[in-house]
Structure formats: structure tokens, C-alpha cells
Amino acid sequence: MRYCFYSVYQNIKGGYTTLLLTLIKELNRQKYEVVLFNFLDGLIVRELEKEGIKINVIDLKTVDWKEIDQHIFPTDIFIVPKFIEEFRHLFKVNPRVIYYDINDFICRISDYKFGIRLPSLGKKLIQKMIASKSLLFMDDTGVFNLKNEFSLNVEKPQLLPIPIAVCNQNKYSGRASLSSEQIKLTYIGRSVIWKMNPLKKILKDCVNLNIKKKIIFSIVVDDLKNFREFIKLENFIKNEYLSINVIENIPPSRIEDFLLQKSDIHFAMGTAALEAARLGIPTILVDYSSKEFNKNYSYNWLYNTVNYSLGRNLEKIPARTGVSLENLIGEFFRSPEKMKIESQKSYQYAMDNHSVSEIVSQLTTICEQATFRLNDARPYIPYYFKFHLFSKKIFKLKIKQGII
């Protein structure tokens, strides 16, 4: 059995890319065979090559789908976060599939284009995957969504937390003494509205702090142009004690050095939160929303999360009560020793709940038991319907004839 992954992202840095890198590295370390559908000149392959890791890569630029059965076999298993149209090329091979719910969209699993939703098909597909022991949840978000939107109760869901390679020791606790005159904050997130809104809330709270100490806030995004559309920095430089630095496109292999140099307290959701906790950096877990955050939103440490959640959708679930940024920053200056305690709690949370070696061991066991195959999804995914394939052929013909 080989473990197969598929990503259309060539150079995009984000949670899914980091997840694939983490899983592939650990599977390789444990001597499992891995196949990656991606790009030979892409970010994932470049990052793997830095560590001398070579795997079987099927380049999406040059792949010959007519001969895919020469490269993929029925004994292979695909671990996927969605059923994409391109998987139809694999029907003749019919590999096994594990659906890994790592986002907020499981209830859209059978959606079609033009905003067409087919929830009855989605519900049937999910029930079939559950019966085949082939549905994994990163936390309880998907379970909540299925109950809320499909009236589907998932008893004993298979939870597989997002993995991270936790350092052998807490690197934060070994640093020099914390400054009593300044604090370094960090945030990592893509320049999309639902990740920029929590950052905007943090910046607003920084501006309104009554603490007269220097705050150096370093922000990592994937696209500066998009960032500037969401965040107008001129609105946040009114506080003479606040300094903001925005950095674009740090590759995964440089995140550790960035955090160790720039962060006393880290704010993030998802994998970006774990990136700091694995080092022992005190980590605040933020939620997400496409709407602006309530002015009374407060902050919680990562280790206080429930059911492995790495951030909640505030448009569906109310925010938990936490502490104000004023109190959080004030405590940093009042009690540096308290921050060392917070550091160890963040580090221990990552070690106990997200250690990649343990997660991969769980994953391989689950994969041995999974029985769902790709062709089992065909009746439930509109992109696999004959009608869809026929309409595509007609459309291409009309373009060729110059009618469209």
C-alpha cells in the first residue's frame, strides 16, 4: 500500500501545503512509500529536497492520464480533503480513498457549479464513507456542521488532529530573559478575509492598549497586495508604542527561525498556531470569520481548546470567553516567569495532541481498515456524472466551431 496525496498548489504557502509536507516527511521517515500529484518544480518538492527526501512525484504539468494505470494501482490509498473533478481519471484504477475533513466545507461535498447544491447526495456519500471507515475529522467542526446542516449525528467520529513535528525540547524556555521594556508579537496567515479579520481585531486592540511599552508586531502573509486591501496599516500607527512589520512569502523551512527571533507571543489559527507551539512559544488560538470581529472578542491560549479545534467559525459558533489583550500583554510585563509557564503549556499541548509520529501511526492503522473506493463516490459527485462530461464535450465543440 502506498500513500497518495494530490495538490494543485504549485507555490502557495499555507496550511494544506504544510500539512502535506508534515505527513510526507513522517511517512518517509517511517519507511512508507508516498506518491504525490503536484509539480516537480513546486514548493513541496523543493522543501523536501532541502532535507534530502525523494518521493514519487507525478507532475501535473506532464501527466498522461491515459496511462495513469501504469503509475497508480488499486492497492494505493488516496488521502484527500475533497473530491475534485480530476479524480475521474483514476476511475479505471479505483484506488481506496480516505476523506480527511480539514476545513469547514464538508456539507458542500456534493455541490456543483453555478451555486447548485445537492445536500441529499452529500449526506448519502458521507454515510457511505462512515460505514466504510473512510472519513476522518481534524476536530469536531465537521461533526458539528453535519449535525447542524444535514441533521446527521456521527457517533464515535474518527478524529485525526492536524499533525506537527514537535521539537525535542522547548526552545522558548532556553532563550535569554524576556525584555521588560518591549514585547514581540507575531501573526501568520494568508491574505484572505476570514484570516485578516482576526488580525484586524488584534491590531485594533494593540492600538487601544494603555500599556506604555514598545510592541513590535511581525506579520507573515502570502500576498502583500491582498493584505493591503484588507488591512490599512495607516489606521494602526497612531499608537507611538506600536511598530508593525509585514513580511511576504516565508517558505515553511524558515518559519522556525522567524518565530524564534521575532515572537514572545504568537497569534494564529490552524497549522500556523501549531508552528509556534511546537517550539514552546506561548500561543494564542484565534478564531475566524468573513465578518468583522465583535469589539468584545477576547483571547484564549491554544492549550484551552476543545476536541483539537484550531479555530472556530464565529459565523456558526459563538466565541468563547477569554482574556483581554490588555490583561494578556500586562501579564507578560508583570510576570515573565508566568510566560515560561504558558510556554510549557503550549509546548506540552502540541506534544500530547498533535505529535506527527503519533498521528501518522494512527493514520496508517485507519488506512488499513478503510474500504471506501473512488468509484463508490461516482453516484454522489456531480462532476463525475455522465451529464457533466457530456456538457463539457459540447462546450469544447462549440468553442472549436467558433460558436462560443
C-alpha positions as CSV (number, residue, x, y, z in Angstrom):
1,M,0.0,0.0,0.0
2,R,1.3,3.4,-1.0
3,Y,0.0,6.7,0.5
4,C,-1.1,9.2,-2.2
5,F,-1.7,12.9,-2.0
6,Y,-2.9,15.4,-4.5
7,S,-2.4,19.2,-4.5
8,V,-2.9,21.7,-7.3
9,Y,-0.9,24.3,-5.3
10,Q,2.5,24.9,-7.0
11,N,4.0,27.7,-4.9
12,I,1.2,28.6,-2.4
13,K,2.3,28.6,1.2
14,G,-0.5,27.7,3.6
15,G,-2.0,25.1,6.0
16,Y,-2.6,22.4,3.4
17,T,0.9,22.7,1.9
18,T,2.3,22.5,5.5
19,L,0.1,19.5,6.3
20,L,1.3,17.6,3.2
21,L,4.9,18.3,4.0
22,T,4.5,17.2,7.6
23,L,2.7,13.9,6.7
24,I,5.1,13.1,3.8
25,K,8.2,13.7,5.9
26,E,7.0,11.4,8.7
27,L,5.7,8.7,6.3
28,N,9.1,8.7,4.6
29,R,10.8,8.5,8.0
30,Q,8.7,5.5,8.9
31,K,9.7,3.9,5.6
32,Y,6.3,4.1,3.9
33,E,6.0,4.7,0.1
34,V,4.5,8.0,-0.9
35,V,3.1,9.3,-4.2
36,L,2.5,13.0,-4.7
37,F,0.5,14.5,-7.5
38,N,1.9,18.0,-7.7
39,F,4.8,19.7,-9.5
40,L,8.4,18.7,-9.9
41,D,9.4,22.4,-9.7
42,G,6.9,23.2,-7.0
43,L,7.3,24.4,-3.4
44,I,6.6,21.0,-1.8
45,V,9.2,19.2,-3.8
46,R,11.8,22.0,-3.2
47,E,11.1,21.8,0.6
48,L,11.5,18.0,0.6
49,E,14.7,18.2,-1.4
50,K,16.2,20.6,1.2
51,E,16.0,17.6,3.6
52,G,17.2,15.1,1.1
53,I,13.8,13.4,0.8
54,K,12.9,12.0,-2.6
55,I,9.4,10.5,-3.3
56,N,7.5,9.5,-6.4
57,V,6.1,12.8,-7.8
58,I,3.6,12.7,-10.7
59,D,3.9,16.1,-12.3
60,L,0.5,17.7,-13.1
61,K,2.1,19.6,-16.0
62,T,3.1,16.5,-17.9
63,V,0.9,13.6,-16.6
64,D,-0.6,11.4,-19.2
65,W,-3.9,10.4,-17.7
66,K,-4.4,7.7,-20.4
67,E,-1.5,5.8,-18.9
68,I,-2.3,6.5,-15.2
69,D,-2.8,2.8,-14.5
70,Q,1.0,2.4,-15.1
71,H,1.6,4.6,-12.1
72,I,-1.3,4.2,-9.7
73,F,-2.7,0.9,-8.5
74,P,-5.8,-0.5,-6.8
75,T,-3.7,-1.2,-3.7
76,D,-2.8,2.5,-3.3
77,I,-4.8,4.8,-1.0
78,F,-5.5,8.5,-1.5
79,I,-5.9,10.8,1.4
80,V,-7.9,13.8,0.2
81,P,-9.7,16.9,1.6
82,K,-12.2,17.0,-1.3
83,F,-13.4,15.1,-4.4
84,I,-12.1,17.0,-7.3
85,E,-13.0,16.6,-11.0
86,E,-9.6,15.3,-12.0
87,F,-10.1,12.2,-9.9
88,R,-12.3,10.8,-12.7
89,H,-9.1,9.9,-14.5
90,L,-8.5,7.4,-11.7
91,F,-11.8,5.5,-12.1
92,K,-10.2,2.7,-14.1
93,V,-7.7,2.1,-11.3
94,N,-10.2,2.6,-8.5
95,P,-7.9,3.1,-5.5
96,R,-9.1,3.3,-2.0
97,V,-9.8,6.8,-0.5
98,I,-9.7,8.4,2.9
99,Y,-11.6,11.7,3.1
100,Y,-9.8,13.9,5.6
101,D,-12.1,16.8,6.7
102,I,-9.6,19.6,7.3
103,N,-11.8,22.6,6.5
104,D,-15.3,24.0,7.1
105,F,-16.9,22.7,3.9
106,I,-17.8,19.0,4.4
107,C,-21.5,19.8,3.9
108,R,-20.6,21.1,0.4
109,I,-19.1,17.8,-0.6
110,S,-21.6,17.2,-3.4
111,D,-22.0,20.8,-4.5
112,Y,-21.9,21.6,-8.3
113,K,-21.0,24.8,-10.2
114,F,-23.4,27.7,-10.6
115,G,-24.2,27.5,-6.9
116,I,-26.1,24.3,-7.3
117,R,-26.3,22.4,-4.0
118,L,-27.2,18.7,-3.7
119,P,-27.3,18.1,0.1
120,S,-29.2,14.8,-0.2
121,L,-26.3,13.3,-2.3
122,G,-23.8,14.7,0.1
123,K,-25.5,13.2,3.1
124,K,-25.6,9.7,1.4
125,L,-22.0,9.9,0.5
126,I,-20.9,10.8,4.0
127,Q,-23.0,8.0,5.4
128,K,-21.3,5.6,3.0
129,M,-17.8,6.8,3.9
130,I,-18.6,6.5,7.6
131,A,-19.8,2.9,7.1
132,S,-16.6,2.2,5.2
133,K,-14.4,3.6,8.0
134,S,-13.0,6.2,5.5
135,L,-14.0,9.5,7.0
136,L,-11.6,11.4,9.2
137,F,-12.2,14.7,11.1
138,M,-9.4,17.0,12.1
139,D,-11.6,18.2,15.0
140,D,-15.3,18.4,15.9
141,T,-16.0,21.2,13.3
142,G,-17.2,18.7,10.6
143,V,-19.2,16.8,13.2
144,F,-21.0,20.0,14.2
145,N,-21.6,21.0,10.6
146,L,-23.1,17.6,9.7
147,K,-25.5,17.8,12.7
148,N,-26.4,21.4,12.1
149,E,-26.9,21.3,8.3
150,F,-27.7,17.6,7.5
151,S,-29.3,16.6,10.8
152,L,-26.7,13.8,10.7
153,N,-25.4,12.6,14.1
154,V,-21.9,11.0,13.7
155,E,-21.5,8.5,16.6
156,K,-17.9,7.9,17.6
157,P,-16.3,10.1,14.8
158,Q,-12.8,9.2,13.8
159,L,-10.8,12.3,14.9
160,L,-7.3,12.7,13.5
161,P,-5.8,16.0,14.7
162,I,-3.6,18.1,12.4
163,P,-0.1,16.9,12.9
164,I,3.1,18.9,13.6
165,A,6.7,17.9,14.1
166,V,7.2,18.9,17.7
167,C,10.8,19.8,18.7
168,N,12.6,17.5,21.1
169,Q,12.8,20.3,23.6
170,N,11.1,23.6,24.4
171,K,13.2,26.2,22.5
172,Y,11.4,29.2,24.1
173,S,12.4,28.3,27.6
174,G,16.1,28.2,26.7
175,R,16.1,31.7,25.3
176,A,17.6,34.7,27.1
177,S,15.5,36.6,29.6
178,L,12.4,38.4,28.3
179,S,12.6,42.1,27.9
180,S,10.9,44.3,30.5
181,E,10.6,47.2,28.0
182,Q,9.2,45.6,24.9
183,I,7.2,42.6,23.6
184,K,7.4,40.9,20.3
185,L,4.1,39.6,18.8
186,T,3.6,37.6,15.7
187,Y,0.8,36.5,13.4
188,I,0.9,34.2,10.4
189,G,-2.0,33.8,8.0
190,R,-2.9,34.0,4.3
191,S,-4.3,37.3,2.9
192,V,-7.9,36.1,2.8
193,I,-10.7,37.9,4.5
194,W,-11.5,35.3,7.1
195,K,-7.9,35.2,8.3
196,M,-7.4,39.0,8.1
197,N,-10.4,39.9,10.2
198,P,-8.9,38.3,13.4
199,L,-5.6,40.1,12.7
200,K,-7.5,43.4,12.3
201,K,-9.1,42.8,15.7
202,I,-5.7,42.2,17.3
203,L,-4.3,45.3,15.8
204,K,-7.2,47.4,16.9
205,D,-6.7,46.1,20.5
206,C,-3.0,46.9,20.3
207,V,-3.7,50.5,19.3
208,N,-6.1,50.8,22.3
209,L,-3.7,49.4,24.9
210,N,-2.9,51.6,27.9
211,I,0.4,49.9,28.5
212,K,3.2,52.2,27.7
213,K,5.7,49.6,26.5
214,K,7.0,49.0,23.0
215,I,5.2,46.4,20.9
216,I,6.9,45.0,17.8
217,F,4.3,43.2,15.7
218,S,5.7,41.0,12.9
219,I,3.1,39.6,10.4
220,V,3.6,37.0,7.7
221,V,1.3,36.8,4.8
222,D,1.3,35.2,1.4
223,D,0.4,38.2,-0.7
224,L,1.2,41.8,0.3
225,K,-1.2,43.3,-2.3
226,N,-4.2,41.4,-1.0
227,F,-3.1,42.2,2.6
228,R,-3.2,45.9,1.9
229,E,-6.7,45.5,0.6
230,F,-7.9,44.1,3.9
231,I,-5.6,45.9,6.4
232,K,-4.9,49.7,6.1
233,L,-1.7,50.0,8.2
234,E,-2.1,53.8,8.5
235,N,-5.1,53.1,10.7
236,F,-2.9,51.4,13.3
237,I,0.3,53.5,13.5
238,K,-1.5,56.1,15.7
239,N,0.0,54.4,18.8
240,E,3.6,55.6,19.2
241,Y,4.5,52.4,21.0
242,L,3.3,50.0,18.2
243,S,5.7,49.0,15.4
244,I,4.3,46.8,12.6
245,N,6.4,44.8,10.2
246,V,4.8,42.8,7.3
247,I,6.7,40.1,5.6
248,E,5.6,38.3,2.4
249,N,6.1,34.6,1.5
250,I,8.3,32.9,4.0
251,P,8.8,29.3,3.0
252,P,7.9,26.6,5.5
253,S,11.6,25.8,6.2
254,R,12.2,29.3,7.5
255,I,9.2,29.6,9.8
256,E,11.0,28.2,12.8
257,D,13.8,30.8,12.7
258,F,11.4,33.6,12.1
259,L,9.3,32.7,15.2
260,L,12.3,32.1,17.5
261,Q,13.7,35.5,16.5
262,K,10.5,37.6,16.3
263,S,8.0,36.1,18.8
264,D,7.4,36.4,22.5
265,I,3.6,35.6,22.0
266,H,2.2,34.2,18.8
267,F,-1.4,34.6,17.4
268,A,-2.7,32.2,14.8
269,M,-5.2,29.6,13.8
270,G,-4.8,26.2,12.2
271,T,-1.3,24.8,11.4
272,A,0.2,28.3,11.9
273,A,-0.7,28.1,15.6
274,L,1.0,24.7,16.0
275,E,4.1,26.1,14.3
276,A,4.7,28.2,17.4
277,A,3.5,25.8,20.0
278,R,5.9,23.1,18.7
279,L,8.7,25.4,19.7
280,G,7.3,26.3,23.1
281,I,6.3,29.9,22.1
282,P,3.2,30.9,24.1
283,T,0.4,30.6,21.5
284,I,-3.0,32.4,21.4
285,L,-5.5,30.5,19.2
286,V,-7.7,32.9,17.2
287,D,-11.0,32.1,15.5
288,Y,-12.0,33.1,12.0
289,S,-14.8,34.9,10.3
290,S,-15.6,36.7,7.0
291,K,-17.3,39.4,9.1
292,E,-15.6,41.8,11.4
293,F,-15.0,40.6,15.0
294,N,-17.1,41.9,17.8
295,K,-15.4,44.6,19.9
296,N,-15.7,42.4,23.0
297,Y,-13.9,39.4,21.5
298,S,-11.3,38.1,23.9
299,Y,-8.4,35.7,23.6
300,N,-7.6,32.1,24.7
301,W,-4.5,30.1,24.9
302,L,-4.1,27.2,22.4
303,Y,-4.0,24.6,25.2
304,N,-7.5,25.6,26.3
305,T,-9.0,24.4,23.0
306,V,-11.6,21.6,22.9
307,N,-11.6,18.5,20.6
308,Y,-8.4,19.6,18.8
309,S,-10.0,22.7,17.4
310,L,-7.6,25.1,15.8
311,G,-10.1,27.9,15.4
312,R,-13.8,28.3,15.2
313,N,-16.0,29.9,12.6
314,L,-17.6,32.7,14.5
315,E,-20.5,32.9,12.0
316,K,-21.6,29.5,13.2
317,I,-20.3,29.1,16.8
318,P,-20.2,31.8,19.5
319,A,-16.7,32.9,20.7
320,R,-15.5,31.6,24.0
321,T,-14.8,34.0,26.8
322,G,-11.1,34.6,27.3
323,V,-8.9,37.4,28.5
324,S,-8.5,40.9,27.1
325,L,-5.3,41.8,25.2
326,E,-4.7,44.4,27.9
327,N,-4.5,41.8,30.6
328,L,-2.6,39.3,28.4
329,I,0.2,41.9,27.5
330,G,0.1,43.3,31.0
331,E,0.8,39.9,32.5
332,F,3.8,39.5,30.2
333,F,5.5,42.5,31.7
334,R,4.3,41.9,35.3
335,S,5.3,38.2,35.4
336,P,8.0,37.0,33.0
337,E,8.0,33.7,34.9
338,K,4.3,33.3,34.1
339,M,5.2,33.4,30.4
340,K,7.6,30.5,30.8
341,I,4.7,28.5,32.3
342,E,2.5,29.5,29.4
343,S,5.3,28.4,27.1
344,Q,5.5,24.9,28.6
345,K,1.7,24.5,28.4
346,S,1.6,25.4,24.7
347,Y,4.6,23.1,24.0
348,Q,3.0,20.2,26.0
349,Y,-0.3,20.6,24.3
350,A,1.3,20.2,20.9
351,M,3.3,17.3,22.1
352,D,0.4,15.5,23.7
353,N,-2.2,16.1,20.9
354,H,-0.5,16.8,17.6
355,S,2.8,15.0,17.5
356,V,3.3,13.8,13.9
357,S,4.7,10.4,14.8
358,E,1.6,9.5,16.8
359,I,-0.7,11.0,14.2
360,V,0.9,9.1,11.4
361,S,0.7,5.8,13.4
362,Q,-3.0,6.4,13.8
363,L,-3.4,7.3,10.1
364,T,-1.7,4.1,8.9
365,T,-3.9,2.0,11.2
366,I,-7.0,3.7,9.9
367,C,-5.9,3.3,6.3
368,E,-5.5,-0.5,6.8
369,Q,-9.2,-0.7,7.9
370,A,-10.7,1.7,5.3
371,T,-12.7,0.1,2.5
372,F,-14.1,3.1,0.5
373,R,-13.0,3.2,-3.1
374,L,-13.1,6.1,-5.6
375,N,-15.8,4.6,-7.7
376,D,-18.0,4.5,-4.7
377,A,-18.2,8.3,-4.9
378,R,-19.4,8.4,-8.5
379,P,-23.1,8.4,-7.8
380,Y,-22.8,11.4,-5.4
381,I,-20.3,13.8,-7.0
382,P,-21.9,15.8,-9.9
383,Y,-18.6,16.3,-11.6
384,Y,-18.4,12.6,-12.1
385,F,-21.9,12.3,-13.8
386,K,-22.1,11.5,-17.4
387,F,-24.2,14.6,-18.0
388,H,-21.2,16.8,-16.8
389,L,-18.7,15.0,-19.1
390,F,-21.2,15.3,-22.0
391,S,-21.8,19.0,-21.4
392,K,-18.0,19.6,-21.3
393,K,-17.6,17.9,-24.7
394,I,-20.4,20.0,-26.2
395,F,-18.9,23.2,-24.8
396,K,-15.4,22.4,-26.2
397,L,-17.0,21.6,-29.6
398,K,-18.9,24.9,-29.6
399,I,-15.6,26.8,-28.9
400,K,-13.8,24.9,-31.7
401,Q,-16.6,25.8,-34.1
402,G,-16.4,29.4,-33.0
403,I,-20.0,29.5,-31.8
404,I,-18.8,30.5,-28.3
